[in-house]
Amino acid sequence: MSNATFLGQVLVIDDEQSVRQSFCQTLSLEGYESLDFEHPKEALALCNEQWMGVIVCDLRMPKMDGLSVLEAVQTIDPEIPIILFSAHADITVAITAIRAGAYEFLEKTDDPQKQMDTIKRAWQKRQLVLENRALRLCLTEKHEIEHRLLGHSAVMKDIRQSVLQLAQLDVDLIINGATGTGKEVVARCLHDFSNRVKRPFVALNCGALAESMIESELFGHEAGAFTGAQKRRVGKLEYANGGTIFLDEVESMPPHLQVRLLRVVQERCLERLGGNELIYLDVRIIAASKVDLRQAADSGDFREDLYYRLNVTSIDLPTMAQRKEDIGLLFGHFAGLAAQKYNQPAPTIDAEQLGYLQARDWHGNVREISNEAERWALGLNLHTSDHAANTLEGGLDEQMDEFEKGVIEMALLQNQGHLERTATALNIPRKKLYLRMRKHQVNKT
């Protein structure tokens, strides 16, 4: 045996203190963090599905025997390796333990090197299990986020990657974006793909409330705090405790409330209006703004210290003018949703109409596309008179590629991703469709 770097935790459960101490000393020399327990329930309290470690447990104990510990561990996570050991060789019990799910059965008199080799293999197995789980979760989240933040453009691929990464960091941040670019959708993704997903997501539009109401909505109040406050009210920040609060249009928050919010961001505590009790918070704050908060801070319209506290990091959302190649995909998606909502047949759109959509200015961004798609699904004509269409950007080849990509995406949506039906609708061979999809990096879903 030789010294090693830290590997992981090993919980040693035994009713004899001398055995625990001796085993833990050997584990420490091998580079493990060893914790010893006389009572199994104390050790079990440390275990969960993300726990990186191995359990070594005595088979015969007065308060809870090894097989009972094994059963309890399997209810927490059946893939936590548990090694049972005993001072007495008992083949029948060993077979029973292995069949019940124990990783291995050892004798206390076994060679220490054999014991350490067994623990090392068990630890490596646990490490592989957690790595595979993390990979499956990453793939699942990546697949799901592609259906929530739609778009094949390079900028949207970068946004999705950033959201998945920042969801795990649990820091406050600012989402910058023009009206209708999907700031709340991004905020919800940051919450749903984080460890806070089982706790509340609370959204508050600071620009939609009267100034007299924002303070009470955000911080809550005690009974009698002001005229009409007949009973205590829990504010949005307190209600979001353990989860995430999304403050949209934070630039419209009155200056005196910016001061109060700054204290919450700094100290993670608040007092309700009319109250003196400090309420401590565990909440992630996501702010969103349709103006440049850095410029607003420079001009004195937004507190500079609050800006720096919130802006640990940021996400900048593109306008539709910066992601024109996603217009056809988004329009088809929203039209399909609207058709389902109103129990209407799936709408179809021809190449001329698609060209108009891609050339048109969408000042309302994704929200405007959604509204127009809903009108289209209801059988209403596209707005053409009050929205002048601009020419597509780029040379002829770029415009042709962008147009062709949009036609293919629309046809795939209308045919639920079925390649044979899509090829038939476009009146081209399936192989040609496949080659065009590969050229334009279009997925069938």
C-alpha positions as CSV (number, residue, x, y, z in Angstrom):
1,M,0.0,0.0,0.0
2,S,1.2,3.5,-0.7
3,N,0.1,7.1,-0.2
4,A,-2.4,8.4,-2.8
5,T,-4.3,11.5,-3.6
6,F,-7.8,12.0,-2.3
7,L,-10.2,9.5,-3.9
8,G,-13.5,9.8,-2.2
9,Q,-15.5,9.1,1.0
10,V,-15.7,5.7,2.7
11,L,-18.1,5.3,5.5
12,V,-17.1,2.6,8.0
13,I,-19.9,1.3,10.2
14,D,-19.0,-1.0,13.1
15,D,-20.0,-1.3,16.7
16,E,-16.4,-1.8,17.8
17,Q,-14.4,1.5,18.1
18,S,-11.0,-0.2,17.7
19,V,-12.0,-1.8,14.4
20,R,-13.4,1.4,13.1
21,Q,-10.3,3.4,14.0
22,S,-7.9,0.8,12.6
23,F,-9.8,0.6,9.3
24,C,-10.1,4.3,8.9
25,Q,-6.3,4.7,9.5
26,T,-5.6,2.3,6.7
27,L,-8.1,4.1,4.4
28,S,-6.5,7.5,5.1
29,L,-3.1,6.2,4.1
30,E,-4.6,5.1,0.8
31,G,-5.9,8.6,0.1
32,Y,-9.6,8.1,1.1
33,E,-11.6,10.4,3.3
34,S,-12.9,8.0,5.9
35,L,-15.7,8.6,8.4
36,D,-16.5,6.1,11.1
37,F,-19.9,5.5,12.7
38,E,-21.2,3.3,15.5
39,H,-24.9,4.0,14.6
40,P,-25.8,3.1,11.0
41,K,-28.5,5.8,10.8
42,E,-26.0,8.6,11.2
43,A,-24.0,7.2,8.2
44,L,-27.2,6.8,6.1
45,A,-28.0,10.4,6.6
46,L,-25.0,11.3,4.4
47,C,-26.1,9.2,1.5
48,N,-28.0,10.4,-1.5
49,E,-28.1,9.8,-5.3
50,Q,-25.2,12.2,-5.9
51,W,-23.0,10.9,-3.1
52,M,-19.5,9.9,-4.2
53,G,-18.4,7.1,-1.9
54,V,-18.4,3.5,-0.7
55,I,-19.9,2.0,2.5
56,V,-18.1,-0.7,4.5
57,C,-20.4,-2.2,7.1
58,D,-20.1,-4.9,9.8
59,L,-22.5,-7.7,9.3
60,R,-23.3,-8.4,12.9
61,M,-24.3,-5.3,15.0
62,P,-26.8,-5.1,17.9
63,K,-28.8,-2.1,16.8
64,M,-29.0,-2.7,13.0
65,D,-27.3,-5.6,11.2
66,G,-25.5,-5.3,7.9
67,L,-28.3,-6.8,5.8
68,S,-30.7,-4.2,7.2
69,V,-28.2,-1.4,6.4
70,L,-27.9,-2.8,2.8
71,E,-31.7,-2.7,2.5
72,A,-31.8,0.9,3.7
73,V,-29.0,2.0,1.3
74,Q,-30.8,0.4,-1.7
75,T,-33.9,2.5,-0.9
76,I,-31.7,5.7,-1.2
77,D,-29.7,4.6,-4.2
78,P,-29.3,0.9,-5.2
79,E,-26.1,1.7,-7.0
80,I,-24.2,2.9,-3.9
81,P,-21.6,0.1,-3.3
82,I,-21.8,-1.5,0.1
83,I,-19.2,-3.9,1.3
84,L,-20.2,-6.2,4.2
85,F,-17.5,-7.7,6.4
86,S,-17.5,-10.0,9.3
87,A,-15.1,-11.6,11.8
88,H,-16.7,-15.0,11.0
89,A,-16.5,-16.8,7.7
90,D,-20.1,-17.7,6.7
91,I,-20.6,-18.8,3.1
92,T,-24.4,-18.9,3.4
93,V,-24.6,-15.3,4.7
94,A,-22.1,-14.1,2.1
95,I,-24.2,-15.6,-0.7
96,T,-27.3,-14.0,0.7
97,A,-25.6,-10.6,1.0
98,I,-24.3,-10.7,-2.6
99,R,-27.7,-11.8,-3.9
100,A,-29.4,-9.0,-2.0
101,G,-27.2,-6.4,-3.7
102,A,-24.0,-6.1,-1.7
103,Y,-20.9,-5.2,-3.8
104,E,-18.7,-7.7,-1.9
105,F,-18.4,-9.7,1.3
106,L,-15.1,-9.6,3.2
107,E,-13.6,-11.1,6.3
108,K,-12.0,-8.8,8.8
109,T,-9.0,-11.2,8.8
110,D,-8.5,-10.7,5.1
111,D,-5.2,-9.3,3.8
112,P,-5.4,-5.5,4.1
113,Q,-4.3,-5.2,0.5
114,K,-7.2,-7.3,-0.7
115,Q,-9.6,-5.1,1.4
116,M,-8.1,-1.9,-0.2
117,D,-8.3,-3.4,-3.7
118,T,-11.9,-4.2,-3.2
119,I,-12.7,-0.7,-2.0
120,K,-10.8,0.8,-4.9
121,R,-12.9,-1.3,-7.4
122,A,-16.1,-0.3,-5.6
123,W,-15.1,3.4,-5.7
124,Q,-14.3,3.2,-9.4
125,K,-17.7,1.6,-10.1
126,R,-19.5,4.4,-8.1
127,Q,-17.5,7.0,-10.1
128,L,-18.5,5.5,-13.4
129,V,-22.2,5.3,-12.3
130,L,-22.2,9.1,-11.4
131,E,-20.4,10.0,-14.6
132,N,-22.9,8.1,-16.7
133,R,-25.8,9.7,-14.9
134,A,-24.3,13.1,-15.4
135,L,-23.9,12.4,-19.1
136,R,-27.5,11.1,-19.5
137,L,-28.8,14.2,-17.7
138,C,-26.7,16.5,-19.9
139,L,-28.0,14.8,-23.0
140,T,-31.6,14.9,-21.7
141,E,-31.3,18.6,-20.8
142,K,-29.7,19.4,-24.2
143,H,-32.5,17.7,-26.0
144,E,-35.2,19.4,-23.9
145,I,-33.6,22.9,-24.2
146,E,-33.6,22.6,-28.0
147,H,-37.4,22.4,-27.9
148,R,-37.7,25.4,-25.5
149,L,-35.1,27.7,-27.0
150,L,-35.8,27.1,-30.7
151,G,-33.3,28.0,-33.4
152,H,-30.6,26.5,-35.6
153,S,-28.6,29.8,-35.8
154,A,-25.1,29.8,-34.3
155,V,-26.1,32.5,-31.9
156,M,-29.0,30.4,-30.5
157,K,-26.7,27.3,-30.2
158,D,-24.4,29.5,-28.1
159,I,-27.3,30.7,-26.0
160,R,-28.5,27.2,-25.2
161,Q,-24.9,26.2,-24.2
162,S,-24.6,29.2,-22.0
163,V,-27.9,28.5,-20.3
164,L,-27.0,24.9,-19.4
165,Q,-23.7,26.0,-18.0
166,L,-25.0,29.0,-16.0
167,A,-27.9,26.9,-14.6
168,Q,-25.3,24.9,-12.6
169,L,-23.4,27.9,-11.3
170,D,-26.2,29.3,-9.1
171,V,-25.1,32.9,-9.3
172,D,-27.2,36.1,-9.8
173,L,-27.2,37.4,-13.4
174,I,-28.7,39.8,-15.8
175,I,-30.5,38.9,-19.0
176,N,-30.3,41.6,-21.6
177,G,-32.6,41.7,-24.5
178,A,-35.1,43.8,-26.5
179,T,-38.9,43.3,-26.0
180,G,-40.1,39.9,-27.1
181,T,-36.7,38.2,-27.3
182,G,-37.7,35.5,-24.7
183,K,-36.1,36.8,-21.5
184,E,-38.6,35.0,-19.2
185,V,-38.2,31.7,-21.2
186,V,-34.5,31.8,-20.7
187,A,-34.9,32.6,-17.0
188,R,-37.2,29.6,-16.6
189,C,-34.7,27.4,-18.3
190,L,-32.0,28.6,-15.9
191,H,-34.2,27.6,-13.1
192,D,-35.5,24.3,-14.5
193,F,-32.1,23.0,-15.3
194,S,-30.6,24.0,-11.9
195,N,-30.6,22.3,-8.5
196,R,-33.4,24.7,-7.6
197,V,-35.9,23.1,-10.0
198,K,-38.1,21.6,-7.2
199,R,-38.4,25.0,-5.5
200,P,-40.5,28.0,-6.7
201,F,-39.9,30.0,-9.8
202,V,-41.4,33.5,-9.1
203,A,-41.7,36.1,-11.8
204,L,-42.3,39.8,-11.2
205,N,-42.6,42.5,-13.9
206,C,-41.3,45.6,-12.2
207,G,-42.7,47.8,-15.0
208,A,-46.2,46.4,-14.9
209,L,-47.0,47.4,-11.3
210,A,-47.7,50.8,-9.8
211,E,-44.8,52.2,-7.8
212,S,-47.0,52.1,-4.7
213,M,-47.5,48.3,-5.1
214,I,-44.0,47.1,-6.0
215,E,-42.5,47.4,-2.5
216,S,-45.3,45.3,-1.0
217,E,-45.2,42.8,-3.8
218,L,-41.5,42.3,-3.6
219,F,-40.9,42.5,0.2
220,G,-44.3,41.7,1.7
221,H,-45.9,43.5,4.7
222,E,-47.1,43.0,8.2
223,A,-50.8,43.6,9.2
224,G,-51.3,47.3,9.8
225,A,-48.2,48.3,7.9
226,F,-50.3,50.8,5.8
227,T,-54.0,51.6,5.2
228,G,-55.7,48.5,3.9
229,A,-53.0,46.1,5.1
230,Q,-55.4,43.9,7.2
231,K,-53.2,40.8,7.3
232,R,-49.6,39.8,6.8
233,R,-48.6,39.2,3.2
234,V,-45.6,37.2,2.1
235,G,-43.7,39.0,-0.7
236,K,-42.3,37.5,-3.9
237,L,-38.7,37.4,-2.6
238,E,-39.8,35.5,0.5
239,Y,-42.1,33.2,-1.5
240,A,-39.2,32.3,-3.8
241,N,-37.0,31.2,-0.9
242,G,-35.0,28.2,-2.0
243,G,-35.8,28.8,-5.6
244,T,-35.5,31.6,-8.2
245,I,-37.0,35.1,-8.5
246,F,-37.1,36.7,-12.0
247,L,-37.3,40.5,-11.9
248,D,-38.3,41.6,-15.4
249,E,-37.8,45.2,-16.5
250,V,-35.7,45.8,-13.4
251,E,-34.6,49.1,-14.9
252,S,-38.0,50.5,-14.1
253,M,-37.6,49.8,-10.3
254,P,-37.8,53.1,-8.3
255,P,-34.5,54.3,-6.7
256,H,-35.6,53.8,-3.1
257,L,-36.5,50.1,-3.9
258,Q,-33.2,49.6,-5.6
259,V,-31.6,50.5,-2.3
260,R,-33.7,47.8,-0.5
261,L,-33.0,45.3,-3.2
262,L,-29.3,45.9,-2.9
263,R,-29.4,44.9,0.7
264,V,-31.2,41.7,-0.2
265,V,-28.6,40.9,-2.9
266,Q,-25.7,41.6,-0.5
267,E,-27.0,40.1,2.7
268,R,-29.6,37.6,1.6
269,C,-32.2,38.9,4.1
270,L,-35.1,41.2,4.2
271,E,-37.7,42.8,6.5
272,R,-41.4,43.0,5.6
273,L,-43.0,46.4,5.4
274,G,-43.9,47.4,9.0
275,G,-41.9,44.6,10.5
276,N,-38.6,44.2,12.3
277,E,-37.9,40.5,11.9
278,L,-35.0,39.6,9.7
279,I,-36.0,36.9,7.2
280,Y,-33.0,35.1,5.7
281,L,-33.2,34.0,2.1
282,D,-31.7,31.4,-0.1
283,V,-32.8,32.7,-3.5
284,R,-31.2,33.1,-6.9
285,I,-32.0,36.5,-8.4
286,I,-32.3,36.8,-12.2
287,A,-32.9,40.3,-13.5
288,A,-33.9,41.3,-17.0
289,S,-33.7,44.5,-18.8
290,K,-34.6,45.8,-22.3
291,V,-32.1,48.7,-21.9
292,D,-28.3,48.7,-21.3
293,L,-28.1,48.8,-17.5
294,R,-24.4,49.8,-17.8
295,Q,-25.4,52.9,-19.6
296,A,-28.3,53.4,-17.2
297,A,-25.9,53.2,-14.3
298,D,-23.5,55.7,-16.0
299,S,-26.4,58.2,-16.5
300,G,-27.6,57.8,-12.9
301,D,-30.9,56.1,-13.8
302,F,-29.9,52.8,-12.1
303,R,-27.7,52.2,-9.1
304,E,-24.2,51.3,-10.1
305,D,-23.6,49.2,-7.0
306,L,-26.8,47.2,-7.6
307,Y,-25.8,46.7,-11.2
308,Y,-22.4,45.2,-10.2
309,R,-24.1,43.0,-7.6
310,L,-26.6,41.6,-10.1
311,N,-24.2,41.4,-13.0
312,V,-22.1,38.5,-11.8
313,T,-22.6,37.3,-15.3
314,S,-25.0,38.0,-18.1
315,I,-26.8,36.6,-21.1
316,D,-27.4,38.8,-24.2
317,L,-30.4,37.7,-26.3
318,P,-30.4,38.4,-30.0
319,T,-33.1,40.2,-31.9
320,M,-34.8,38.5,-34.9
321,A,-32.6,40.7,-37.2
322,Q,-29.6,38.8,-35.7
323,R,-31.1,35.4,-36.3
324,K,-33.1,35.6,-39.5
325,E,-32.5,32.0,-40.4
326,D,-34.7,31.0,-37.4
327,I,-37.8,32.9,-38.6
328,G,-39.3,30.1,-40.6
329,L,-38.7,27.5,-37.9
330,L,-40.3,29.7,-35.2
331,F,-43.3,30.7,-37.4
332,G,-44.0,27.1,-38.2
333,H,-43.7,26.0,-34.6
334,F,-46.0,28.7,-33.2
335,A,-48.5,28.1,-36.1
336,G,-48.6,24.4,-35.2
337,L,-49.2,25.1,-31.5
338,A,-52.0,27.6,-32.4
339,A,-53.6,25.0,-34.7
340,Q,-53.7,22.5,-31.8
341,K,-55.0,25.1,-29.4
342,Y,-58.0,26.1,-31.6
343,N,-58.5,22.6,-33.0
344,Q,-57.7,23.7,-36.6
345,P,-56.0,21.8,-39.4
346,A,-52.3,22.3,-39.6
347,P,-51.7,25.4,-41.7
348,T,-49.4,25.3,-44.8
349,I,-47.3,28.1,-46.1
350,D,-45.9,28.5,-49.6
351,A,-42.5,29.6,-50.7
352,E,-43.6,33.1,-51.5
353,Q,-45.1,33.7,-48.1
354,L,-42.0,32.2,-46.4
355,G,-39.8,34.6,-48.3
356,Y,-41.9,37.5,-47.1
357,L,-41.6,36.3,-43.5
358,Q,-37.8,36.1,-43.7
359,A,-37.6,39.5,-45.3
360,R,-39.9,41.3,-42.9
361,D,-38.7,43.3,-40.0
362,W,-39.9,41.8,-36.7
363,H,-39.5,44.6,-34.2
364,G,-41.5,42.6,-31.6
365,N,-39.1,39.7,-32.1
366,V,-40.2,36.2,-31.1
367,R,-43.4,37.5,-29.5
368,E,-44.5,39.2,-32.7
369,I,-43.8,36.1,-34.7
370,S,-45.9,34.1,-32.3
371,N,-48.8,36.5,-32.6
372,E,-48.6,36.5,-36.4
373,A,-48.4,32.7,-36.5
374,E,-51.5,32.5,-34.4
375,R,-53.4,34.7,-36.8
376,W,-52.2,32.6,-39.7
377,A,-53.4,29.4,-37.9
378,L,-56.8,30.9,-37.5
379,G,-57.0,31.5,-41.3
380,L,-56.3,35.2,-41.2
381,N,-54.0,36.8,-43.8
382,L,-50.4,37.7,-43.0
383,H,-49.9,41.4,-42.1
384,T,-48.4,43.0,-45.2
385,S,-49.6,46.5,-45.4
386,D,-48.2,47.9,-42.2
387,H,-44.9,46.1,-42.2
388,A,-42.7,46.8,-45.1
389,A,-40.6,43.9,-46.2
390,N,-36.8,44.5,-46.5
391,T,-34.5,42.6,-48.8
392,L,-32.6,39.7,-47.3
393,E,-29.0,40.4,-46.3
394,G,-26.0,38.9,-48.1
395,G,-25.3,38.0,-51.6
396,L,-27.4,35.9,-53.9
397,D,-25.9,32.6,-52.8
398,E,-26.4,33.4,-49.1
399,Q,-30.0,34.5,-49.7
400,M,-30.8,31.4,-51.7
401,D,-29.3,29.2,-49.0
402,E,-31.2,30.9,-46.2
403,F,-34.5,30.7,-48.2
404,E,-34.0,27.0,-49.1
405,K,-33.2,26.2,-45.4
406,G,-36.4,28.0,-44.3
407,V,-38.5,26.0,-46.9
408,I,-37.1,22.7,-45.7
409,E,-37.6,23.5,-42.0
410,M,-41.2,24.6,-42.6
411,A,-41.9,21.4,-44.6
412,L,-40.4,19.3,-41.8
413,L,-42.6,21.0,-39.2
414,Q,-45.7,20.5,-41.3
415,N,-44.9,16.8,-41.7
416,Q,-43.9,16.2,-38.1
417,G,-40.3,15.4,-39.1
418,H,-41.3,12.5,-41.4
419,L,-38.6,12.5,-44.1
420,E,-40.6,10.5,-46.7
421,R,-43.6,12.8,-46.5
422,T,-41.4,15.9,-46.4
423,A,-39.6,14.8,-49.6
424,T,-43.0,14.2,-51.3
425,A,-44.3,17.6,-50.2
426,L,-41.3,19.3,-51.6
427,N,-41.4,17.1,-54.8
428,I,-37.8,16.0,-54.5
429,P,-36.2,12.5,-53.9
430,R,-35.5,11.6,-50.3
431,K,-31.8,11.4,-50.9
432,K,-31.8,15.0,-52.2
433,L,-33.7,16.1,-49.1
434,Y,-31.2,14.4,-46.9
435,L,-28.2,16.1,-48.7
436,R,-29.9,19.5,-48.5
437,M,-30.6,19.0,-44.8
438,R,-27.0,18.1,-44.2
439,K,-25.8,21.1,-46.2
440,H,-27.9,23.5,-44.1
441,Q,-27.4,21.6,-40.8
442,V,-31.1,21.1,-40.4
443,N,-32.4,18.5,-37.9
444,K,-35.7,16.6,-38.6
445,T,-37.0,17.6,-35.2
